Amino acid sequence: MMSQRNNEHENGDGDAFFNITKLPDVVQTHLCGFLDLSSLMNLRLTCRDLKNVVDQPAILKLMPIKITTSKQLQRIIQSKVHYNFFILSFLSLNAQSHFKRFVVRFGTCIRKLIVHTLSGSKKVMSLLECCDQLEELELADLDFDLFDEPDNQVLCERIINNLKKLRKLVIHSNQRTTGYARRQIEIFFKILSKCTSLEVIKIPVFHEIPLREKVAYEPEIEEVNNAFEEDWEPRNVRAPPEIEDHGETLVQSVLEYILSRDGSSTSTCLKTLNVATICQFKGNTFLKLASACHKRKIRLADVNSFQFVKLKNEMALLNRDYYKIFVSAKLTHLHEGFPLSKMSNLRTLSVESSYFECTCISNTDDIPLPNLENLGVTFLFHARDSGNQLLIQKLLKTTRPKVYTLKLDYQFKESCSNICALDITNNFRNLTDLNLTEWDGEDDNYISLWTNLSLLEKVTLQGGKMTNRAFVGDFDLRCNENICQRPFNRLTKLHNVNIEDRTGKVTEISMLGSFRWMKLRSFTFRSVSLHELSLNAYQLMANSPFGKSVEYFRAPPPNCRFSNALFREFKNLKKPFG
Amino acid sequence: MALVRVISSDGAAFLVSQRLAKRSGKLKTEIETFRKSSDNSEAQPEIRIVTIRAEILRLVLQWLQQHQNDPVLPANQNEQDGRGDAEMGQSQWDRDFLAPMDLGIVMELILAANHLEVKGLLDITCKLVESKITGRTVDEIRTAFKLKSDFKGNEEEQTRLENRWCVEN
């Protein structure tokens, strides 16, 4: 658990006392984790030893340092601590020299940086120029100049070099952000295109507002009453003059950034483009964005659903090899937007549904779900809280030989397990992937499924009424004979099992008795009752066909300290355990 | 009921059930190791804890006894899910358990909890120390923990200056 450095009983003068500095480092960090920033700062003032304890990088890493005034900036510069997470929020800088000193002082320490409106400064890029350890960058309210000199190639090169470790970029923009120059955004994304480790771009509010060329103007200041205050900034500034619309947008910059990635190994890190709210997209912009993400295998996350409605007339532009869509949307809107029957190459349609979306399923008879399987697509069926069992039962009653994936997400008040099990075994015989969540089926129903769905390759079971018997039938778990006759062990093509036991009725012995004989590639097991498995269980699993085949294994931890040595016994394990 | 004999640094022996002892990561490992190396499966393990004296060991075992039905917290839960027991709120029993202890005993208890890998106990003792620091002035902290300022020259003033940016925030 934790190493022990010193465990002497302090009773030098007969009076035991508490000395934090005598605690092992890891306990000091644990203890300081309970303290707020103010308490930690007080602790620094008590004595030199405690100052050194608080100044440990492991403790300082825990908290973001928020700077909102020039005074704070000035004082943080004097600090000898290497803070690495800064929030520069609404910072108005009169004294540029402070900022320069800040950049010099902390530039090489910063790993995480959030900048909210750095007014009065054109130095964001000068900061980035020095941040060679930056992993996360968040720019909010982009109403400031990114560059003093956008054409400065040397500066760009330096920033490109420095942002090599950047993994996450968040850009908050709004409709007011028209002040920044198109050229600067272009260069910014050009720089990003060289950031080979960037995995996530998040643009919480994504809109198609033109970026306009900023025209230099002298603001007229009407009041200077508070000019003596250190954080003074001009107010009642005259509005900038009308400026020319170049038609360039943030969306286009993002699109260019995505499409400029040539697919080589060095430019394939971006996995997610998170756009929580899309608004004011014109024409087929969303379609272009979705296609671009699809081409580069980027997950387009959190799209607001009404975008799909607008796609109705633009499907002709849809790329023919559009085979995978990851979106979050109401199925009704998806149906209206996507003429699914025309998408001959569609293979997977993944819809993350919630309460209201499922209400739509149950109440809308014209959703063409029954047609999907004719295209050979994945059939995902969320039934949670639908309140209309009849429709779902009706959908299950049709024979669907081309449906390979079925997800039943149940929370019905009335029992329907018998009907559903019978329908699934009769009508979905070619299923390869079955996902049952909160299904009220009992062991006999599960056994019936395993007996009839012989092609299953992947099974996910969450909640429900399953017990050990659902996997092993009526066989004696302690007996190794007749393994192949046990219902679950008959699934010879099965390679991926994910079980979440929320009733605590699936036990360790079931894992030993059933799964260790199966050549699985991936196995996940969670249980409310089993917080740890015995060493014996892990050893038996390791020395069985399971131990030789499994590549991904996640289960309650072993109750011993030799886990590293133990997991070396699992020859094909690719991901770390747990 | 399988038992295990746990012996403190000053030679006091405590006979506890193996089920209870296994709530401690360290004791659990010791028991497993003993089982592996011993030919006689009925033999009673004997574990000597050379760094914990009897008074403290008794307190740890008392705490384990009270919490024997709690779920075992993984050692790294802190990093993943925030604080364990301490965040969830201490029970009245825990408060009564810690109330009569002076900080010297708490210090030893923290070291013992760390050594024996009893995360729940480590959390509530750390939380107790936290309550002695939070909301107190520097002098009050010094008094509570019997600390003397050993800053030289203007070192303290310098540290105070370093803190200003956050204290005045």
Interface residues (C-beta under 8 A of the other chain):
Chain A: M1 M2 Q4 N6 N7 H9 E10 N11 D15 A16 F17 F18 N19 I20 K22 L23 P24 V26 V27 H30 L31 G33 F34 L35 D36 L37 S38 S39 M41 N42 L43 R44 L45 T46 C47 R48 D49 L50 K51 I65 K66 I67 T68 K71 Q72 L73 Q74 R75 I76 Q78 S79 K80 V81 H531 E532 L535 P557 N559 C560 R561
Chain B: K22 G25 K26 K28 T29 E32 T51 I52 R53 P71 V72 P74 A75 N78 R83 A86 D102 L103 G104 I105 V106 M107 E108 I110 L111 A112 N114 H115 E117 K119 L122 C126 K127 V129 E130 I133 T134 G135 R136 T137 V138 I141 R142 F145 K146 L147 K148 S149 D150 F151 E155 E156 Q158 T159 R160 L161 E162 N163 R164 W165 C166 V167 E168 N169
